[in-house]
């Protein structure tokens, strides 16, 4: 043990070892991200978050496959290698989604930036050493993510499924098949994201790569969410579709990784299973090769050109005179503090990668959730026959607006650069209470100017004037109430305050957001559909909205004056 420790310490003091430690550390703690040091998420917390989905789902398997549960259900002969295929597909998709999301999260930290160039170029370190150290750190990150994401399921799922079989050989075979499948799928997901990033970096100039990468990450996030949603449809779809189409779908990841598990389980003699396993192996090797080749080809060019790259935002800047909301700005931003803070918030959202990633992630979640409603509409043969819209149709704008508003509200908590907030401290009076009106205008301007007209136009085309007016009015008022609820205790200029401290009630806050999602996107559209059957029922929304506003007004009225003052340093009592 002492020998290993001495060897590791000696390796850490070498040039390669120092570079390797540097690159591994920056991949966890970020590169040049403003305020990253204040987030207070250590490596242990990051790994725990990655392992949590697999752990929670694995624990549910004990209830589903326990011998007592199967006995009470009257289950007959139990074949774990056939009965668990839908759940095996779920764990493959879960491992790909979590690992891919983690790779997207550390997208920028994988590649070297201006700070690395400034600090490393003057040192007596060769470019090949920098390349191999960073590439080794990427491999370590891939292996760590792959293991942590699947560690719980590799151990717990075999115990839950075949732990009561009484055969150690069956247990080992099932555990090996499950482990190989989820680990290979997870590694494929990481290298697929890395391969796309390397391909874009190799083909595009640095400025274009910075702009395109944002849209690439958004598209990948949508694909990952669609994959996660596919666990409810793909297993049954493979049984219901034609054989030719089922074979084509089965050759694509993540379905093809089922062939890896079934091959280890002893089903490799089946030509269909063998073809699936070969397709999964080909996809895995292709992702690794593309990632390695593109990164190796583009590393030298991108690293040497870092000083020539201008610090531009990921989105092109639009002059305020040409903004589609220019008339809105003149009408609702009359005071100079409101105008300055509003433009600061909008431009920070559009030029900062961290904030755009958060908003795009919530937007992707909203698109996928809305697409589920669109699929339900497509399978409804009576959709256009009814005289009023269905609940699925009504829920689409509610889903999009909720995810976008909550995403921007969450991004407000991440500081842009605390060293630059002195101008707001000197200029704004803490007693003016400008924070909530400014944040309110940003949230409403990000949703209503495009969601409300689109909602009105589509509903008018399909269901007439009455439904369009009612639906758009209810949507608009609901958005205003949602914004007021989210800003009920808000008292900071977005992006200028420190990170909110980690509190013991953060789990309750998460549950509240989930509860709000189901109420906002489910209960209100259902109530709206019920009211459309009789126009008089629409009046039920009047007392509902009035009571909500009255409660919010009463709550703000009883708040202490000190809890309304503008702050730049978040404290535990301020909440989220």
Beta strands, then each sheet from edge to edge (+ up, - down):
end
